[in-house]
Amino acid sequence: MIPAFLLLIIFVFYPIVDTVYVSFLSKGTGNFVGLANYNYVLFEKVNPLINIPNILQGLFPMGALIHNLIWILIHLPLTVMLGLAFAVLLRDVKGGTIVKAIVFLGIVVPLVVGGVLFRYVYDSDAGVVNAALRIVGLGAYARDFTQFRETALFSVILGSIWIWTGFAMIVYSAGLEGIPKEMYEAAEIDGTSRWKTFWRITVPMLRATTLVVITLTLLWELKIFDIVYVVTQGGPGGASSVLAFEMYNQAFYANDYGAGSAIAVILTLMTFGVAAYLVSRMSRT
Amino acid sequence: MKAAISSLLEQAKKRVFDFFNKIKSFRIKLPSKKPKLSTVIVHLVAWLIALIWLIPFLGVAIASVRPFSEVQFGWWNIHPFTLTFKNFVDTWTGATTLPLSRAMLNSLIVTIPATFIPISISALAAYSFARFRSRTKDTLFLFLVLLQTIPQQMVIVPIFVLFRNLNLLNNYIGLILLHSAFALPWQILFLRNFFSALPIEIEEAALVDGASHFKIFWRVVLPLTLPALASLISLQFVFVWNDFFFALVTILNPTAKLAPQIIPLLIGRLNLNYSLLAAGSILVMIIPVAIYVALQRYYVRGLTAGAVKG
């Protein structure tokens, strides 16, 4: 127990407390400035975390915090539904295990490599997506989607769906194994349709699994960093930036530890919200 | 004449019709069922999924073994097709950026201890956590769940300052300990569940025989835990190897950089050479993929064990 506590105190507890403390200090002089850093990163800095004028006009960048929320809005329902659909579909298919292994590979490779993989897909000359657009006569829309304000964020989100679906699928596959076969046999004898069986047996029996998939996916979406760093560097002009990337930029490019720490605290409060939701739901069931 | 032809046609039609009817009836007697349309569609969808998920890998694999000039306008253009391993040699020896050979060796130097140190520490901690009664157990459990969700960004500024003051920047000892500390919460939780499920009677028997707690742990509990340890080893190895952020901040010296750090360097040039980037990507991903393939059962079980139990 002692080595565990020692490591946790030095490398986790102390840094957490210190980050909270530093987030109240000004850059350079280190004076206590209250919530000034929070106000600065949320609304005042260049490319603030919440860019209200741009949000009102529907323009990117809308701010890293909003980008994370957009990420969740698109990525969460799609990966959860695709993960469940793939798990159910591939369970009954010959060679389904091979297909599963292929889909799962995206989560095994380093995220920086995952970023490279889908960056290549979007390339204006060498990418599959644009080649397909040219073939179906939409060549006018062909471009490197990661390099334009309107599309950069969405292209990275789509790539992250390609990466993360494998995780949701593998967790759902394990959850499916826990459903007693007798339930399906009984449904078959009653002549229940596949569709009805799915909604009346599979989905309700997987409720606990779904809860875990949702929380782990939310945490992943909030912490996203590597693929943004590799594919867009948060650009162009901050149009695809996210909280974790802004934190890195603020602390280690602008060398403003106070502002960087403030972003880290905001991010951590959001992950704690997700964790609290999980714990409260778990204790209720 | 016309009437004769049409009657002949009618006869022929009838024959053909009868023939097919016979086949049909013959078929029905066969035990094998005609595949349902829905089954066919399901299989088609399954292979479409495989194709969509395979294409990015396929593109990188093909681009990596051809000169960039050939794949500049798409790796699917196969005329001309020159097979070459120059891209691999160039990224390995660092003809254009830092040598990947060195970076991969560095990654191994970090990953191996950062895999085994936290596992041995969390095994001991989780054992006492699961076996010894204490009122604070529930609080501790909640605490570990919360710690699991901490983003790396939340600790990185103090860690950077600490490492700079202790001369641990560009030094693997700091990075290894940092990774070890970050692994403890999820590993302790994972092993706690596993230890709790072990039958306590075996240990009680050993205790009656006069074995010490440590001896029981070493001789009785640990051998029973091997599958769980295999899960932890494969997961932690891949996590540490794949990690980018901690290395990005703490390893700044070019010759000390780790394998994933080389990938952005291969991108960060004016004319993006996808063939080199593809070769580099394959070299960096080959280690985690090999671990996954070799320990697939344990890897997947470890990933889903906590999740499914909730």
Interface residues (C-beta under 8 A of the other chain):
Chain A: M1 P3 A4 L7 L8 I10 F11 V12 Y14 P15 I16 D18 T19 V22 F86 L89 L90 D92 V93 K94 G95 G96 I98 V99 A101 I102 V103 F104 L105 G106 V108 V109 P110 L111 V112 V113 V116 L117 F118 R119 Y120 V121 D123 D125 A126 G127 V128 A131 W162 G166 F167 I170 V171 S173 A174 G175 G178 R194 A208 T209 L211 V212 V213 L216 L219 L222 K223 F225 D226 Y229 V230 L243 A244 M247 Y248 A251 F252 Y257 G260 S261 I263 A264 V265 L267 T268 T271 F272 V274 A275 L278 V279 M282 T285
Chain B: S38 V42 H43 V45 A46 W47 I49 A50 I52 W53 L54 I55 P56 F57 G59 V60 A63 V71 Q72 F73 G74 W75 W76 P118 I121 S122 L124 A125 S128 F129 L142 V145 L146 L147 Q148 T149 I150 P151 Q152 Q153 M154 V155 I156 V157 P158 I159 F160 V161 L162 L177 L178 S180 A181 F182 L184 P185 I188 V238 W241 N242 F244 F245 L248 V249 A259 P260 I263 P264 I267 L272 Y274 L277 A278 S281 V284 M285 P288 V289 Y292 Q296 Y299 V300 R301 L303 T304 G306 A307 V308 G310
